[in-house]
């Protein structure tokens, strides 16, 4: 699946004025270093809107998100 993600990213970036960079959950979590992370933490986007949903991207946005508060 990594090859498919790389190909989709390449195609998107060819057409968009705002490029995207795919990152793992661990890579996204580093942006929250030094912050108090609000539950449910840095998780797949679908878990913020429907915590009981699976973590797959089918039918929704793929990516990770979180909310951090400065201590």
PQR file with spaces between the fields and no chain letter, atoms N, CA, C, O and H, PARSE charges and radii, in Angstrom:
ATOM       1  N    UNK     1       0.811   -1.194    0.000 -0.4000 1.5000
ATOM       2  CA   UNK     1       0.000    0.000    0.000 -0.0000 2.0000
ATOM       3  C    UNK     1       0.861    1.267    0.000  0.5500 1.7000
ATOM       4  O    UNK     1       0.396    2.313   -0.453 -0.5500 1.4000
ATOM       5  N    UNK     2       2.065    1.204    0.480 -0.4000 1.5000
ATOM       6  CA   UNK     2       2.947    2.369    0.496 -0.0000 2.0000
ATOM       7  C    UNK     2       3.173    2.913   -0.899  0.5500 1.7000
ATOM       8  O    UNK     2       3.177    4.127   -1.099 -0.5500 1.4000
ATOM       9  H    UNK     2       2.443    0.354    0.848  0.4000 1.0000
ATOM      10  N    UNK     3       3.363    2.022   -1.872 -0.4000 1.5000
ATOM      11  CA   UNK     3       3.537    2.460   -3.255 -0.0000 2.0000
ATOM      12  C    UNK     3       2.310    3.186   -3.772  0.5500 1.7000
ATOM      13  O    UNK     3       2.436    4.173   -4.497 -0.5500 1.4000
ATOM      14  H    UNK     3       3.360    1.036   -1.710  0.4000 1.0000
ATOM      15  N    UNK     4       1.128    2.716   -3.412 -0.4000 1.5000
ATOM      16  CA   UNK     4      -0.115    3.363   -3.835 -0.0000 2.0000
ATOM      17  C    UNK     4      -0.231    4.754   -3.217  0.5500 1.7000
ATOM      18  O    UNK     4      -0.645    5.702   -3.885 -0.5500 1.4000
ATOM      19  H    UNK     4       1.026    1.915   -2.823  0.4000 1.0000
ATOM      20  N    UNK     5       0.133    4.874   -1.945 -0.4000 1.5000
ATOM      21  CA   UNK     5       0.079    6.180   -1.283 -0.0000 2.0000
ATOM      22  C    UNK     5       1.053    7.146   -1.937  0.5500 1.7000
ATOM      23  O    UNK     5       0.719    8.310   -2.161 -0.5500 1.4000
ATOM      24  H    UNK     5       0.469    4.105   -1.402  0.4000 1.0000
ATOM      25  N    UNK     6       2.253    6.675   -2.244 -0.4000 1.5000
ATOM      26  CA   UNK     6       3.254    7.521   -2.898 -0.0000 2.0000
ATOM      27  C    UNK     6       2.755    7.986   -4.263  0.5500 1.7000
ATOM      28  O    UNK     6       2.949    9.142   -4.640 -0.5500 1.4000
ATOM      29  H    UNK     6       2.524    5.730   -2.062  0.4000 1.0000
ATOM      30  N    UNK     7       2.122    7.096   -4.993 -0.4000 1.5000
ATOM      31  CA   UNK     7       1.601    7.457   -6.319 -0.0000 2.0000
ATOM      32  C    UNK     7       0.461    8.462   -6.211  0.5500 1.7000
ATOM      33  O    UNK     7       0.416    9.424   -6.977 -0.5500 1.4000
ATOM      34  H    UNK     7       1.964    6.157   -4.687  0.4000 1.0000
ATOM      35  N    UNK     8      -0.449    8.259   -5.283 -0.4000 1.5000
ATOM      36  CA   UNK     8      -1.555    9.215   -5.100 -0.0000 2.0000
ATOM      37  C    UNK     8      -1.023   10.582   -4.670  0.5500 1.7000
ATOM      38  O    UNK     8      -1.511   11.617   -5.126 -0.5500 1.4000
ATOM      39  H    UNK     8      -0.412    7.478   -4.661  0.4000 1.0000
ATOM      40  N    UNK     9      -0.027   10.578   -3.797 -0.4000 1.5000
ATOM      41  CA   UNK     9       0.573   11.831   -3.350 -0.0000 2.0000
ATOM      42  C    UNK     9       1.228   12.556   -4.520  0.5500 1.7000
ATOM      43  O    UNK     9       1.070   13.767   -4.677 -0.5500 1.4000
ATOM      44  H    UNK     9       0.369    9.738   -3.428  0.4000 1.0000
ATOM      45  N    UNK    10       1.960   11.813   -5.334 -0.4000 1.5000
ATOM      46  CA   UNK    10       2.621   12.412   -6.489 -0.0000 2.0000
ATOM      47  C    UNK    10       1.590   13.045   -7.426  0.5500 1.7000
ATOM      48  O    UNK    10       1.767   14.177   -7.875 -0.5500 1.4000
ATOM      49  H    UNK    10       2.089   10.830   -5.206  0.4000 1.0000
ATOM      50  N    UNK    11       0.527   12.318   -7.717 -0.4000 1.5000
ATOM      51  CA   UNK    11      -0.511   12.837   -8.621 -0.0000 2.0000
ATOM      52  C    UNK    11      -1.189   14.077   -8.043  0.5500 1.7000
ATOM      53  O    UNK    11      -1.403   15.062   -8.751 -0.5500 1.4000
ATOM      54  H    UNK    11       0.383   11.398   -7.352  0.4000 1.0000
ATOM      55  N    UNK    12      -1.519   14.025   -6.768 -0.4000 1.5000
ATOM      56  CA   UNK    12      -2.151   15.168   -6.118 -0.0000 2.0000
ATOM      57  C    UNK    12      -1.231   16.391   -6.189  0.5500 1.7000
ATOM      58  O    UNK    12      -1.670   17.480   -6.560 -0.5500 1.4000
ATOM      59  H    UNK    12      -1.345   13.226   -6.193  0.4000 1.0000
ATOM      60  N    UNK    13       0.030   16.211   -5.837 -0.4000 1.5000
ATOM      61  CA   UNK    13       0.976   17.324   -5.809 -0.0000 2.0000
ATOM      62  C    UNK    13       1.231   17.912   -7.191  0.5500 1.7000
ATOM      63  O    UNK    13       1.588   19.085   -7.302 -0.5500 1.4000
ATOM      64  H    UNK    13       0.387   15.326   -5.536  0.4000 1.0000
ATOM      65  N    UNK    14       1.054   17.123   -8.240 -0.4000 1.5000
ATOM      66  CA   UNK    14       1.190   17.660   -9.603 -0.0000 2.0000
ATOM      67  C    UNK    14       0.069   18.636   -9.925  0.5500 1.7000
ATOM      68  O    UNK    14       0.259   19.562  -10.713 -0.5500 1.4000
ATOM      69  H    UNK    14       0.764   16.171   -8.149  0.4000 1.0000
ATOM      70  N    UNK    15      -1.095   18.437   -9.323 -0.4000 1.5000
ATOM      71  CA   UNK    15      -2.276   19.228   -9.656 -0.0000 2.0000
ATOM      72  C    UNK    15      -2.597   20.323   -8.643  0.5500 1.7000
ATOM      73  O    UNK    15      -3.347   21.248   -8.954 -0.5500 1.4000
ATOM      74  H    UNK    15      -1.249   17.685   -8.682  0.4000 1.0000
ATOM      75  N    UNK    16      -2.053   20.233   -7.468 -0.4000 1.5000
ATOM      76  CA   UNK    16      -2.424   21.153   -6.405 -0.0000 2.0000
ATOM      77  C    UNK    16      -1.354   22.214   -6.159  0.5500 1.7000
ATOM      78  O    UNK    16      -0.160   21.918   -6.211 -0.5500 1.4000
ATOM      79  H    UNK    16      -1.444   19.481   -7.215  0.4000 1.0000
ATOM      80  N    UNK    17      -1.780   23.450   -5.893 -0.4000 1.5000
ATOM      81  CA   UNK    17      -0.810   24.484   -5.537 -0.0000 2.0000
ATOM      82  C    UNK    17      -0.308   24.316   -4.099  0.5500 1.7000
ATOM      83  O    UNK    17       0.686   24.932   -3.715 -0.5500 1.4000
ATOM      84  H    UNK    17      -2.749   23.690   -5.852  0.4000 1.0000
ATOM      85  N    UNK    18      -0.994   23.485   -3.304 -0.4000 1.5000
ATOM      86  CA   UNK    18      -0.597   23.225   -1.924 -0.0000 2.0000
ATOM      87  C    UNK    18      -0.229   21.749   -1.810  0.5500 1.7000
ATOM      88  O    UNK    18      -1.114   20.896   -1.738 -0.5500 1.4000
ATOM      89  H    UNK    18      -1.801   22.985   -3.617  0.4000 1.0000
ATOM      90  N    UNK    19       1.070   21.437   -1.792 -0.4000 1.5000
ATOM      91  CA   UNK    19       1.490   20.031   -1.748 -0.0000 2.0000
ATOM      92  C    UNK    19       1.217   19.393   -0.388  0.5500 1.7000
ATOM      93  O    UNK    19       1.145   20.071    0.636 -0.5500 1.4000
ATOM      94  H    UNK    19       1.789   22.129   -1.850  0.4000 1.0000
ATOM      95  N    UNK    20       1.068   18.071   -0.411 -0.4000 1.5000
ATOM      96  CA   UNK    20       0.902   17.303    0.824 -0.0000 2.0000
ATOM      97  C    UNK    20       2.109   16.402    1.018  0.5500 1.7000
ATOM      98  O    UNK    20       2.782   16.028    0.057 -0.5500 1.4000
ATOM      99  H    UNK    20       1.127   17.520   -1.244  0.4000 1.0000
ATOM     100  N    UNK    21       2.377   16.057    2.272 -0.4000 1.5000
ATOM     101  CA   UNK    21       3.458   15.144    2.623 -0.0000 2.0000
ATOM     102  C    UNK    21       2.880   14.053    3.503  0.5500 1.7000
ATOM     103  O    UNK    21       2.477   14.332    4.633 -0.5500 1.4000
ATOM     104  H    UNK    21       1.831   16.360    3.053  0.4000 1.0000
ATOM     105  N    UNK    22       2.827   12.809    3.019 -0.4000 1.5000
ATOM     106  CA   UNK    22       2.300   11.737    3.872 -0.0000 2.0000
ATOM     107  C    UNK    22       3.228   11.499    5.064  0.5500 1.7000
ATOM     108  O    UNK    22       4.451   11.512    4.930 -0.5500 1.4000
ATOM     109  H    UNK    22       3.154   12.583    2.101  0.4000 1.0000
ATOM     110  N    UNK    23       2.620   11.281    6.234 -0.4000 1.5000
ATOM     111  CA   UNK    23       3.384   11.009    7.455 -0.0000 2.0000
ATOM     112  C    UNK    23       2.708    9.892    8.230  0.5500 1.7000
ATOM     113  O    UNK    23       1.495    9.700    8.139 -0.5500 1.4000
ATOM     114  H    UNK    23       1.626   11.270    6.343  0.4000 1.0000
ATOM     115  N    UNK    24       3.503    9.161    8.989 -0.4000 1.5000
ATOM     116  CA   UNK    24       2.969    8.129    9.875 -0.0000 2.0000
ATOM     117  C    UNK    24       2.398    8.809   11.122  0.5500 1.7000
ATOM     118  O    UNK    24       2.620    9.998   11.350 -0.5500 1.4000
ATOM     119  H    UNK    24       4.488    9.316    9.063  0.4000 1.0000
ATOM     120  N    UNK    25       1.669    8.048   11.913 -0.4000 1.5000
ATOM     121  CA   UNK    25       1.152    8.582   13.162 -0.0000 2.0000
ATOM     122  C    UNK    25       2.256    9.072   14.077  0.5500 1.7000
ATOM     123  O    UNK    25       2.113   10.105   14.731 -0.5500 1.4000
ATOM     124  H    UNK    25       1.488    7.083   11.728  0.4000 1.0000
ATOM     125  N    UNK    26       3.365    8.331   14.128 -0.4000 1.5000
ATOM     126  CA   UNK    26       4.491    8.731   14.971 -0.0000 2.0000
ATOM     127  C    UNK    26       5.105   10.042   14.487  0.5500 1.7000
ATOM     128  O    UNK    26       5.501   10.880   15.297 -0.5500 1.4000
ATOM     129  H    UNK    26       3.481    7.491   13.597  0.4000 1.0000
ATOM     130  N    UNK    27       5.185   10.218   13.175 -0.4000 1.5000
ATOM     131  CA   UNK    27       5.741   11.459   12.634 -0.0000 2.0000
ATOM     132  C    UNK    27       4.835   12.645   12.946  0.5500 1.7000
ATOM     133  O    UNK    27       5.327   13.729   13.259 -0.5500 1.4000
ATOM     134  H    UNK    27       4.864    9.537   12.517  0.4000 1.0000
ATOM     135  N    UNK    28       3.536   12.459   12.865 -0.4000 1.5000
ATOM     136  CA   UNK    28       2.603   13.534   13.195 -0.0000 2.0000
ATOM     137  C    UNK    28       2.670   13.838   14.687  0.5500 1.7000
ATOM     138  O    UNK    28       2.625   15.006   15.073 -0.5500 1.4000
ATOM     139  H    UNK    28       3.136   11.579   12.611  0.4000 1.0000
ATOM     140  N    UNK    29       2.775   12.825   15.526 -0.4000 1.5000
ATOM     141  CA   UNK    29       2.814   13.017   16.973 -0.0000 2.0000
ATOM     142  C    UNK    29       3.981   13.908   17.394  0.5500 1.7000
ATOM     143  O    UNK    29       3.880   14.606   18.403 -0.5500 1.4000
ATOM     144  H    UNK    29       2.812   11.876   15.213  0.4000 1.0000
ATOM     145  N    UNK    30       5.074   13.901   16.653 -0.4000 1.5000
ATOM     146  CA   UNK    30       6.223   14.747   17.010 -0.0000 2.0000
ATOM     147  C    UNK    30       5.878   16.232   16.982  0.5500 1.7000
ATOM     148  O    UNK    30       6.503   17.024   17.687 -0.5500 1.4000
ATOM     149  H    UNK    30       5.155   13.334   15.834  0.4000 1.0000
ATOM     150  N    UNK    31       4.879   16.621   16.165 -0.4000 1.5000
ATOM     151  CA   UNK    31       4.466   18.026   16.128 -0.0000 2.0000
ATOM     152  C    UNK    31       3.832   18.464   17.448  0.5500 1.7000
ATOM     153  O    UNK    31       3.681   19.660   17.698 -0.5500 1.4000
ATOM     154  H    UNK    31       4.372   15.977   15.592  0.4000 1.0000
ATOM     155  N    UNK    32       3.465   17.509   18.282 -0.4000 1.5000
ATOM     156  CA   UNK    32       2.809   17.802   19.546 -0.0000 2.0000
ATOM     157  C    UNK    32       3.755   17.735   20.735  0.5500 1.7000
ATOM     158  O    UNK    32       3.315   17.855   21.878 -0.5500 1.4000
ATOM     159  H    UNK    32       3.588   16.538   18.078  0.4000 1.0000
ATOM     160  N    UNK    33       5.047   17.546   20.487 -0.4000 1.5000
ATOM     161  CA   UNK    33       6.024   17.502   21.578 -0.0000 2.0000
ATOM     162  C    UNK    33       5.931   18.775   22.413  0.5500 1.7000
ATOM     163  O    UNK    33       5.912   19.879   21.867 -0.5500 1.4000
ATOM     164  H    UNK    33       5.405   17.449   19.559  0.4000 1.0000
ATOM     165  N    UNK    34       5.873   18.624   23.733 -0.4000 1.5000
ATOM     166  CA   UNK    34       5.813   19.761   24.648 -0.0000 2.0000
ATOM     167  C    UNK    34       4.407   20.277   24.897  0.5500 1.7000
ATOM     168  O    UNK    34       4.234   21.219   25.670 -0.5500 1.4000
ATOM     169  H    UNK    34       5.889   17.728   24.176  0.4000 1.0000
ATOM     170  N    UNK    35       3.400   19.691   24.268 -0.4000 1.5000
ATOM     171  CA   UNK    35       2.016   20.110   24.449 -0.0000 2.0000
ATOM     172  C    UNK    35       1.245   19.054   25.235  0.5500 1.7000
ATOM     173  O    UNK    35       1.611   17.878   25.234 -0.5500 1.4000
ATOM     174  H    UNK    35       3.540   18.926   23.640  0.4000 1.0000
ATOM     175  N    UNK    36       0.186   19.476   25.900 -0.4000 1.5000
ATOM     176  CA   UNK    36      -0.745   18.534   26.520 -0.0000 2.0000
ATOM     177  C    UNK    36      -1.717   18.113   25.425  0.5500 1.7000
ATOM     178  O    UNK    36      -2.470   18.938   24.909 -0.5500 1.4000
ATOM     179  H    UNK    36      -0.111   20.431   25.901  0.4000 1.0000
ATOM     180  N    UNK    37      -1.702   16.835   25.070 -0.4000 1.5000
ATOM     181  CA   UNK    37      -2.550   16.343   23.984 -0.0000 2.0000
ATOM     182  C    UNK    37      -3.912   15.970   24.544  0.5500 1.7000
ATOM     183  O    UNK    37      -4.015   15.236   25.527 -0.5500 1.4000
ATOM     184  H    UNK    37      -1.091   16.164   25.488  0.4000 1.0000
ATOM     185  N    UNK    38      -4.960   16.486   23.903 -0.4000 1.5000
ATOM     186  CA   UNK    38      -6.348   16.235   24.289 -0.0000 2.0000
ATOM     187  C    UNK    38      -6.753   14.845   23.800  0.5500 1.7000
ATOM     188  O    UNK    38      -6.358   14.432   22.710 -0.5500 1.4000
ATOM     189  H    UNK    38      -4.876   17.082   23.104  0.4000 1.0000
ATOM     190  N    UNK    39      -7.543   14.117   24.605 -0.4000 1.5000
ATOM     191  CA   UNK    39      -8.028   12.793   24.193 -0.0000 2.0000
ATOM     192  C    UNK    39      -8.933   12.916   22.973  0.5500 1.7000
ATOM     193  O    UNK    39      -9.718   13.862   22.901 -0.5500 1.4000
ATOM     194  H    UNK    39      -7.864   14.453   25.491  0.4000 1.0000
ATOM     195  N    UNK    40      -8.857   12.020   22.033 -0.4000 1.5000
ATOM     196  CA   UNK    40      -8.241   10.707   22.104 -0.0000 2.0000
ATOM     197  C    UNK    40      -6.773   10.672   21.701  0.5500 1.7000
ATOM     198  O    UNK    40      -6.230    9.590   21.478 -0.5500 1.4000
ATOM     199  H    UNK    40      -8.220   11.252   22.091  0.4000 1.0000
ATOM     200  N    UNK    41      -6.118   11.817   21.603 -0.4000 1.5000
ATOM     201  CA   UNK    41      -4.698   11.841   21.251 -0.0000 2.0000
ATOM     202  C    UNK    41      -4.489   12.045   19.768  0.5500 1.7000
ATOM     203  O    UNK    41      -5.383   12.513   19.063 -0.5500 1.4000
ATOM     204  H    UNK    41      -6.559   12.696   21.784  0.4000 1.0000
ATOM     205  N    UNK    42      -3.315   11.695   19.301 -0.4000 1.5000
ATOM     206  CA   UNK    42      -2.998   11.770   17.875 -0.0000 2.0000
ATOM     207  C    UNK    42      -3.422   10.438   17.274  0.5500 1.7000
ATOM     208  O    UNK    42      -2.769    9.413   17.468 -0.5500 1.4000
ATOM     209  H    UNK    42      -2.589   11.316   19.874  0.4000 1.0000
ATOM     210  N    UNK    43      -4.520   10.476   16.549 -0.4000 1.5000
ATOM     211  CA   UNK    43      -5.154    9.263   16.040 -0.0000 2.0000
ATOM     212  C    UNK    43      -5.589    9.478   14.589  0.5500 1.7000
ATOM     213  O    UNK    43      -5.595   10.611   14.108 -0.5500 1.4000
ATOM     214  H    UNK    43      -5.050   11.309   16.392  0.4000 1.0000
ATOM     215  N    UNK    44      -5.950    8.404   13.891 -0.4000 1.5000
ATOM     216  CA   UNK    44      -6.521    8.574   12.551 -0.0000 2.0000
ATOM     217  C    UNK    44      -7.736    9.510   12.608  0.5500 1.7000
ATOM     218  O    UNK    44      -8.509    9.473   13.565 -0.5500 1.4000
ATOM     219  H    UNK    44      -5.945    7.484   14.281  0.4000 1.0000
ATOM     220  N    UNK    45      -7.893   10.337   11.589 -0.4000 1.5000
ATOM     221  CA   UNK    45      -8.951   11.360   11.565 -0.0000 2.0000
ATOM     222  C    UNK    45     -10.317   10.786   11.914  0.5500 1.7000
ATOM     223  O    UNK    45     -11.071   11.399   12.670 -0.5500 1.4000
ATOM     224  H    UNK    45      -7.265   10.367   10.812  0.4000 1.0000
ATOM     225  N    UNK    46     -10.638    9.635   11.381 -0.4000 1.5000
ATOM     226  CA   UNK    46     -11.965    9.058   11.625 -0.0000 2.0000
ATOM     227  C    UNK    46     -12.230    8.808   13.106  0.5500 1.7000
ATOM     228  O    UNK    46     -13.387    8.833   13.526 -0.5500 1.4000
ATOM     229  H    UNK    46     -10.026    9.137   10.767  0.4000 1.0000
ATOM     230  N    UNK    47     -11.206    8.571   13.900 -0.4000 1.5000
ATOM     231  CA   UNK    47     -11.421    8.318   15.327 -0.0000 2.0000
ATOM     232  C    UNK    47     -11.817    9.578   16.081  0.5500 1.7000
ATOM     233  O    UNK    47     -12.403    9.480   17.159 -0.5500 1.4000
ATOM     234  H    UNK    47     -10.266    8.551   13.559  0.4000 1.0000
ATOM     235  N    UNK    48     -11.517   10.752   15.552 -0.4000 1.5000
ATOM     236  CA   UNK    48     -11.950   11.983   16.215 -0.0000 2.0000
ATOM     237  C    UNK    48     -13.449   12.173   16.054  0.5500 1.7000
ATOM     238  O    UNK    48     -14.113   12.659   16.970 -0.5500 1.4000
ATOM     239  H    UNK    48     -11.041   10.832   14.676  0.4000 1.0000
ATOM     240  N    UNK    49     -13.988   11.799   14.910 -0.4000 1.5000
ATOM     241  CA   UNK    49     -15.413   12.039   14.648 -0.0000 2.0000
ATOM     242  C    UNK    49     -16.260   10.851   15.044  0.5500 1.7000
ATOM     243  O    UNK    49     -17.427   11.025   15.395 -0.5500 1.4000
ATOM     244  H    UNK    49     -13.450   11.404   14.166  0.4000 1.0000
ATOM     245  N    UNK    50     -15.715    9.659   14.999 -0.4000 1.5000
ATOM     246  CA   UNK    50     -16.454    8.447   15.344 -0.0000 2.0000
ATOM     247  C    UNK    50     -15.494    7.481   16.029  0.5500 1.7000
ATOM     248  O    UNK    50     -14.986    6.562   15.387 -0.5500 1.4000
ATOM     249  H    UNK    50     -14.767    9.518   14.714  0.4000 1.0000
ATOM     250  N    UNK    51     -15.235    7.676   17.335 -0.4000 1.5000
ATOM     251  CA   UNK    51     -14.240    6.850   18.027 -0.0000 2.0000
ATOM     252  C    UNK    51     -14.471    5.354   17.911  0.5500 1.7000
ATOM     253  O    UNK    51     -13.516    4.579   17.976 -0.5500 1.4000
ATOM     254  H    UNK    51     -15.648    8.422   17.856  0.4000 1.0000
ATOM     255  N    UNK    52     -15.717    4.930   17.741 -0.4000 1.5000
ATOM     256  CA   UNK    52     -15.986    3.500   17.636 -0.0000 2.0000
ATOM     257  C    UNK    52     -15.691    2.955   16.243  0.5500 1.7000
ATOM     258  O    UNK    52     -15.694    1.740   16.047 -0.5500 1.4000
ATOM     259  H    UNK    52     -16.493    5.559   17.688  0.4000 1.0000
ATOM     260  N    UNK    53     -15.436    3.837   15.269 -0.4000 1.5000
ATOM     261  CA   UNK    53     -15.166    3.406   13.897 -0.0000 2.0000
ATOM     262  C    UNK    53     -13.787    2.772   13.807  0.5500 1.7000
ATOM     263  O    UNK    53     -12.914    3.038   14.633 -0.5500 1.4000
ATOM     264  H    UNK    53     -15.434    4.824   15.429  0.4000 1.0000
ATOM     265  N    UNK    54     -13.601    1.930   12.793 -0.4000 1.5000
ATOM     266  CA   UNK    54     -12.267    1.365   12.582 -0.0000 2.0000
ATOM     267  C    UNK    54     -11.343    2.456   12.091  0.5500 1.7000
ATOM     268  O    UNK    54     -11.794    3.557   11.775 -0.5500 1.4000
ATOM     269  H    UNK    54     -14.310    1.714   12.122  0.4000 1.0000
ATOM     270  N    UNK    55     -10.043    2.162   12.022 -0.4000 1.5000
ATOM     271  CA   UNK    55      -9.055    3.182   11.684 -0.0000 2.0000
ATOM     272  C    UNK    55      -8.740    3.226   10.199  0.5500 1.7000
ATOM     273  O    UNK    55      -7.834    3.956    9.795 -0.5500 1.4000
ATOM     274  H    UNK    55      -9.676    1.267   12.279  0.4000 1.0000
ATOM     275  N    UNK    56      -9.443    2.483    9.382 -0.4000 1.5000
ATOM     276  CA   UNK    56      -9.193    2.481    7.941 -0.0000 2.0000
ATOM     277  C    UNK    56      -9.644    3.778    7.307  0.5500 1.7000
ATOM     278  O    UNK    56     -10.371    4.559    7.920 -0.5500 1.4000
ATOM     279  H    UNK    56     -10.178    1.890    9.710  0.4000 1.0000
ATOM     280  N    UNK    57      -9.214    4.006    6.080 -0.4000 1.5000
ATOM     281  CA   UNK    57      -9.541    5.251    5.390 -0.0000 2.0000
ATOM     282  C    UNK    57     -10.681    5.073    4.398  0.5500 1.7000
ATOM     283  O    UNK    57     -11.051    6.033    3.722 -0.5500 1.4000
ATOM     284  H    UNK    57      -8.623    3.372    5.582  0.4000 1.0000
ATOM     285  N    UNK    58     -11.243    3.886    4.291 -0.4000 1.5000
ATOM     286  CA   UNK    58     -12.281    3.657    3.307 -0.0000 2.0000
ATOM     287  C    UNK    58     -13.446    4.602    3.550  0.5500 1.7000
ATOM     288  O    UNK    58     -13.999    4.651    4.648 -0.5500 1.4000
ATOM     289  H    UNK    58     -10.943    3.106    4.841  0.4000 1.0000
ATOM     290  N    UNK    59     -13.815    5.353    2.515 -0.4000 1.5000
ATOM     291  CA   UNK    59     -14.958    6.227    2.621 -0.0000 2.0000
ATOM     292  C    UNK    59     -14.716    7.484    3.429  0.5500 1.7000
ATOM     293  O    UNK    59     -15.675    8.193    3.733 -0.5500 1.4000
ATOM     294  H    UNK    59     -13.366    5.313    1.622  0.4000 1.0000
ATOM     295  N    UNK    60     -13.504    7.788    3.785 -0.4000 1.5000
ATOM     296  CA   UNK    60     -13.235    8.982    4.576 -0.0000 2.0000
ATOM     297  C    UNK    60     -11.851    9.520    4.296  0.5500 1.7000
ATOM     298  O    UNK    60     -11.163    9.076    3.376 -0.5500 1.4000
ATOM     299  H    UNK    60     -12.726    7.211    3.538  0.4000 1.0000
ATOM     300  N    UNK    61     -11.463   10.469    5.095 -0.4000 1.5000
ATOM     301  CA   UNK    61     -10.150   11.078    4.940 -0.0000 2.0000
ATOM     302  C    UNK    61      -9.080   10.184    5.543  0.5500 1.7000
ATOM     303  O    UNK    61      -9.285    9.573    6.592 -0.5500 1.4000
ATOM     304  H    UNK    61     -12.021   10.830    5.842  0.4000 1.0000
ATOM     305  N    UNK    62      -7.957   10.113    4.883 -0.4000 1.5000
ATOM     306  CA   UNK    62      -6.812    9.377    5.413 -0.0000 2.0000
ATOM     307  C    UNK    62      -5.874   10.393    6.046  0.5500 1.7000
ATOM     308  O    UNK    62      -5.603   11.439    5.457 -0.5500 1.4000
ATOM     309  H    UNK    62      -7.790   10.609    4.031  0.4000 1.0000
ATOM     310  N    UNK    63      -5.390   10.100    7.210 -0.4000 1.5000
ATOM     311  CA   UNK    63      -4.449   10.993    7.869 -0.0000 2.0000
ATOM     312  C    UNK    63      -4.603   10.904    9.373  0.5500 1.7000
ATOM     313  O    UNK    63      -5.422   10.141    9.885 -0.5500 1.4000
ATOM     314  H    UNK    63      -5.610    9.250    7.689  0.4000 1.0000
ATOM     315  N    UNK    64      -3.806   11.692   10.073 -0.4000 1.5000
ATOM     316  CA   UNK    64      -3.810   11.722   11.525 -0.0000 2.0000
ATOM     317  C    UNK    64      -4.092   13.129   11.985  0.5500 1.7000
ATOM     318  O    UNK    64      -3.767   14.097   11.297 -0.5500 1.4000
ATOM     319  H    UNK    64      -3.140   12.312    9.657  0.4000 1.0000
ATOM     320  N    UNK    65      -4.695   13.242   13.145 -0.4000 1.5000
ATOM     321  CA   UNK    65      -4.953   14.566   13.704 -0.0000 2.0000
ATOM     322  C    UNK    65      -4.881   14.495   15.224  0.5500 1.7000
ATOM     323  O    UNK    65      -4.868   13.418   15.820 -0.5500 1.4000
ATOM     324  H    UNK    65      -4.959   12.456   13.705  0.4000 1.0000
ATOM     325  N    UNK    66      -4.835   15.655   15.815 -0.4000 1.5000
ATOM     326  CA   UNK    66      -4.820   15.757   17.259 -0.0000 2.0000
ATOM     327  C    UNK    66      -4.986   17.208   17.653  0.5500 1.7000
ATOM     328  O    UNK    66      -4.867   18.110   16.824 -0.5500 1.4000
ATOM     329  H    UNK    66      -4.845   16.530   15.330  0.4000 1.0000
ATOM     330  N    UNK    67      -5.262   17.425   18.930 -0.4000 1.5000
ATOM     331  CA   UNK    67      -5.328   18.775   19.462 -0.0000 2.0000
ATOM     332  C    UNK    67      -4.395   18.828   20.656  0.5500 1.7000
ATOM     333  O    UNK    67      -4.467   17.994   21.558 -0.5500 1.4000
ATOM     334  H    UNK    67      -5.358   16.692   19.604  0.4000 1.0000
ATOM     335  N    UNK    68      -3.519   19.819   20.648 -0.4000 1.5000
ATOM     336  CA   UNK    68      -2.590   20.002   21.744 -0.0000 2.0000
ATOM     337  C    UNK    68      -2.770   21.362   22.391  0.5500 1.7000
ATOM     338  O    UNK    68      -3.057   22.354   21.722 -0.5500 1.4000
ATOM     339  H    UNK    68      -3.461   20.497   19.915  0.4000 1.0000
ATOM     340  N    UNK    69      -2.599   21.390   23.699 -0.4000 1.5000
ATOM     341  CA   UNK    69      -2.747   22.632   24.448 -0.0000 2.0000
ATOM     342  C    UNK    69      -1.402   22.962   25.087  0.5500 1.7000
ATOM     343  O    UNK    69      -0.748   22.100   25.675 -0.5500 1.4000
ATOM     344  H    UNK    69      -2.366   20.584   24.243  0.4000 1.0000
ATOM     345  N    UNK    70      -1.011   24.202   24.964 -0.4000 1.5000
ATOM     346  CA   UNK    70       0.243   24.648   25.572 -0.0000 2.0000
ATOM     347  C    UNK    70       0.098   24.614   27.083  0.5500 1.7000
ATOM     348  O    UNK    70      -0.831   25.213   27.625 -0.5500 1.4000
ATOM     349  H    UNK    70      -1.542   24.902   24.487  0.4000 1.0000
ATOM     350  N    UNK    71       1.012   23.912   27.784 -0.4000 1.5000
ATOM     351  CA   UNK    71       0.882   23.798   29.249 -0.0000 2.0000
ATOM     352  C    UNK    71       1.067   25.136   29.953  0.5500 1.7000
ATOM     353  O    UNK    71       0.988   25.204   31.179 -0.5500 1.4000
ATOM     354  H    UNK    71       1.767   23.426   27.343  0.4000 1.0000
